[in-house]
């Protein structure tokens, strides 16, 4: 690939080829490798999109400056270059873009892109040891209060203890209500064994 085109691709992360598509450079974020105790560096790869092939106006200005020609000559040169690529692919000859990838036609007639691998030597995995600090203190927000993690744990224990100790209060309230109901029942029907049963008289027809 022409040096000016390759530099533009690296700087702008995309290069549109009229009649073919656009080559993109996509970044994959750094990833954690817990098994090997390291953090993998970010990586880059080329991707081809055949549904967008219109270069920006800034591209031709850049190309004209790099080749030291007029803008209209840069447009003509680039269109001729793209036409040669399309013609080469149309005649079943793969197009090898140096340091980028290969464009060719598959069995169904569609244009496919096989990218070259980007392997920057300056990016290397970084050792990452997991550190667990059992007694480290930090600030947490509990409700509308700001406290340390130790204070938050103590507050939770106190709330649990209060809930556990207050169950007998509810039991006493229920017992008191039951005794009041029994008192009014015996007061109304008298304090006898018969007062416990049903006092309603039922007449039986002969």
Phi, psi and omega in degrees: 000145177304141184298320180296320179292320180294319178295322178296320179298319180292322184283319187256358176064015175199152177214116182267132179246114183304132178083353180241301182154199183233136175262126181248153168250119181247145183255133175256122184298163176298147183231151179272133176245086186293328182298314182265006177055057179205165176247121181283141182287162174296150181233167182228149176211156178271143176224143182246133178236112184277355184267000178223119186220021182260114178291154176283159178296326180296335181295316182290328174295316177299314182296321179295321179291320182292323182265356179057051177226173179287160182300317182294328177290325177295320178297315180295315180300317184289321178296321177294321178297317179293324179295321178295322177296315181296319181293322179294319179292323181296330180265024175062034174247118181298146177256118180260114176265110186305132178069004182240300182168195184229130176254131179205172181258134179271187184295331180273357179095358179278151178275127180242157183234126175250105186284152170275153182279132175267120183230080180292124184288341183279353178256122181224155177300149181247129178300139181219104177265132179282124182251125179247115179256104185287329184250017180286140180255139175211161184272134177232160178253116180244104186070238176252013180251141176255124184212170177283166181295327177294318179295324179294320178296317179296320179296320178294320178296320179296319179296319179294320179294320178297319179294321180291322183281341184268003181292326182290337177295316179295324179295318178297321179297317179295320179296319180297319178296317180297319179295322178296319179296318178295320180299313180293328178295312179291327179295324181280321186255359180091155182268081179215166181293329181289342181289343182285327182280185180278124183266006182281131178273135180240122179273136180253125179284138179281000000 
